[in-house]
Amino acid sequence: MSGEPTARRGWLADVRPLRHADFRRLWIGQGVSFIGLQLTGVALALQVFEVTRSSLWVGLLGLASLVPLLVFGLYGGAVADAVDRRRLLLTGSLVSWGATLGLLLNTVTGLDNPVLMLVLAAVQATGFAFTSPTRGAIIPRLLPVELVPAANTLNFLVSSLGAAVGPLIGGVVLAGAGFEGAYAIDAVLFAVGLYAAVRLPPIPPAEGVGRPGLRSVIEGLRYLGGHPVVLMSFVVDICAMAFALPKALFPEVVAERFGGSPLAYGWLSAAIPIGSVIMGLFSGWIGRVSRQGLALTFVICLWGLVVAWAGAVSQLWLMVLLLAVGGAADLVSSVWRQTILQTHAPDEMRGRMQGVFIVVVAGGPRLGDLRAGAVATAAGVTASWVGGGLLCAAAVLAAGFAVPAFRRYRSEAAHPAR
């Protein structure tokens, strides 16, 4: 079709969703605040390791975040279906902001209490458990359905950009201003995301949605159980994050191989999102892939294999390069999985499906942190890193080919080039 926009037919990112002011503000706010969130993430992991000298304690940060994500993630999605989503986004954001201020206070007062750090990580995850499914459920209300895949790509792109820039800035900030500097910058940048939420229009629930509670959560899980394609999109992501994510191992690897350099730690932490950013800039083709079930299987298998390779090398530049390739694969899989949820689920179910999505997407890495730290303590950091990547590739192939509906799935949102 000759009138089809060039962005749609080309390889570059489709930026049409940014023409919508509400989405544009939300997108900018998410990107800026995510830089601060990443500053806090790298600072907290490194601070816990310096205080305890244990990768297991770093892994426990993942467990501390996983518990509230599991408890409140599904409930947060149910609430997002039953209340004004703008108001819920603001409330959850304030909870997360308070946790960042608590980490700053813990540091500047000299407490450096690792137990308190775990508690504050759990509080921050609680806020995230409400805001993230709410933000995902808002997008289809702000944009026409044909722009949802492009909007998801832009969201993952800006999040990846923040995840890349944040650790790199973090390495410099930690070397110059310490942990308190990182937490203070996060607290300031978070205000941009709050402003974007304030400017959103009211987004009331769909008619006929009941009060949030256990029954509504069960309804969401029942819906998920009856749709194997959606269910498998969660399963393969759990395999990717629980088995292959090596972030909890970065402090120990930096200490053993790179002399404890904060800059090396920053580069390792930024490597995966750097790859996601590069892929996001050339993502025009992602929405045109129709065989997304089969494609998801292979792209997550690629993620596992390159992560395993990265764990076996000792050169920083090669490790960063391989992790960046993994990050590119991760962005592609994230867009496809999010689009499957947003285009399949009806509006009255989107919050709950986004709640499950956040439990998996945010909870999977925490479970992966715990696995990585525990295995590293028992068998060594290299065995934990390389073995996890190989196990991911094997598990994803087995799971992907075990469900024919997932293997044969074709996306209704795909628009092949003509």
Disulfide bonds with the S-S distance in Angstrom:
none
